[in-house]
Amino acid sequence: MPFCFDNTYAGLPDTFLERIAPTPVSRPEMIRLNDRLATELGIDVARLGSLEGLSILSGNQCPDGSDPLAMAYSGHQFGGFSPQLGDGRAILLGEVIGNDGVRRDIQLKGSGPTPFSRRGDGRSALGPVLREYIVSEAMAALGVPTTRALAAVSSGDRVVREGMVPGGVFTRVAQSHIRVGTFQWFAVRQDEDNLRVLADYVIARHYPNAQQEKNPYRALLDEVIQRQAELIAHWMQLGFIHGVMNTDNMTVSGETIDYGPCAFLDVYDPTKRFSSIDHQGRYAFGNQGRIGHWNLIRFAETLLPLLDADKKNSIAEAEAALDAYPDLHRSALQTRFTAKIGLEGADADDWDMVEILLKAMAEGQADFTLVYRHLSDALESGNDDAVTRLFNQPEQIVAWLTNWRTRLHDVDRGHPLALMRRTNPVFIPRNHRVEEAIKAGNDGDFEPFHRLNEVLQNPFTEQTKFSEYEAAPAPDEVVLATFCGT
């Protein structure tokens, strides 16, 4: 078979999962198969691209060695707690060990109802399948820890959303799909025995070095906090807005997961949100660091029974770990944003320079990605026109550019130039380009989808034949809202 499964999550106690097979679709067709990722996973690409592989990737056939299941988890959604969520439209086929020796999950999304579907149909519209494929692979190319896209398949069926729309099935790859919400599932049930089983499993799978620590569970908490602090800073460096940072959408592996109503900044605005269901702006761009901390507090709460037998000591351990988050996130954010203007080992004055630039960008309604990318052009050419014309009033940025050049005066010009060009992408999944690909795909035309994926595989490289993909949206192309797809 195309997959050589080596399953471990399926061997955990029954309360972790519900065994359920995918529900077949009527007329599956392959839209895109990620040959490069399949090769990295040690998968037989030819067989996966055959009719046999299509049958597996659409959910019409369970491959040998698969032990399909839906994972149980709870979660805080927009601040409100739901004790029973779980995989309502996703089924974990099993785990494979890639050529790099790393264990990864193979999961189908949109593969039919599960015991956690909560009256839903368990299906996915085609649009969210295309969006997740585009954005997850773009994020991987940008260097962001993320789940990956192995395949996008059209189902041949229609699903009911805002009317009847074409359906699809997405094959997602992750180092695991274990979430903060997975820990909450056991904590809310006061099931300390299985909470410990889960924590031990996560440590063995993701943080084996923690096993050598005096308190492995404190080490687990520290590691998850570190990874999330850095991950969210990485998002913000690129202008990415996750859109739905619920605790069931935060992995303990430190991967970005669940590309629902996500989007990228066009004009810089720290209060910007795109998600159609985020009415209060809880998950706006500038709130993401704070929400990450909030989610990690919820994670720490689940670990209290494991951190120490004495409740007072346990709380002290959790608070000490959580107190590190603000500095970790701030440090990661400052390192990434000072690199965007060509500086390393930044001091307080350099961070002030970043904040002044961001303020000018907000006031000048300047495009986030283009400003940073064109700074390197300005440094190389000595001509600031490519930057100043991005501001509605050029004088808003002229003084900053003068101060910036002064700061770089004693730095070898080649170093900041190289740093900026490997930090600031030329191409991101522009919201209007993603919507363009989805709209065409819903009409049966996948050429814009394939072309956009090709562009985004080399985000830091100028590509003359794709220069139009660098551009910000025209006024009539601006995307105002994005949708989760359920």
Number of C-alpha atoms within 10 A of each C-alpha: 14 19 25 19 21 17 18 13 20 22 10 13 11 10 11 21 21 19 15 17 22 27 16 16 20 11 13 22 18 20 15 19 19 17 17 11 18 21 13 12 23 17 21 16 19 11 14 21 19 13 13 15 22 21 22 22 31 31 26 20 16 16 21 11 15 19 22 23 23 27 25 25 25 23 27 20 14 17 14 9 15 16 17 15 21 25 21 25 24 29 29 28 29 23 26 22 20 17 12 9 10 12 20 22 22 25 26 26 25 29 30 24 23 26 19 21 18 13 10 13 17 24 27 28 24 28 22 23 26 30 22 25 24 25 25 23 23 26 23 17 17 23 11 19 21 25 27 26 28 23 27 27 24 28 26 15 17 17 19 14 12 6 7 11 17 20 24 30 31 26 29 25 24 22 23 22 24 21 23 27 31 27 28 29 26 23 21 14 10 13 11 17 11 18 23 17 13 20 18 19 16 17 21 13 15 20 17 15 12 20 15 9 12 9 14 20 24 22 20 25 22 19 20 20 28 19 19 26 27 22 23 24 25 22 22 21 22 23 22 21 26 26 27 24 22 21 28 26 23 26 25 27 24 24 21 23 22 21 25 20 23 22 27 24 23 23 23 23 21 17 12 19 29 25 23 13 16 16 11 9 17 19 26 22 25 18 16 23 23 17 19 23 19 16 24 24 17 17 25 29 18 23 24 23 20 19 23 18 10 11 13 10 13 20 18 14 19 21 14 13 20 19 12 14 22 16 11 18 25 15 16 19 23 24 20 23 27 22 22 26 25 27 22 17 9 16 12 9 10 19 17 13 17 20 15 14 20 17 17 19 22 17 16 20 17 24 21 22 25 21 21 23 23 21 25 23 18 18 19 13 9 11 12 19 13 14 23 22 14 20 20 13 15 14 13 17 21 15 10 16 18 11 12 18 14 11 14 15 10 8 13 9 13 11 12 20 21 12 17 24 22 17 22 28 22 23 27 28 25 23 24 19 20 22 20 15 25 23 18 15 20 17 11 11 13 17 12 18 24 15 12 22 20 14 21 24 18 17 21 19 14 14 15 8 8 13 12 10 19 19 14 21 17 8 7 7 13 14 17 12 15 18 16 15 16 16
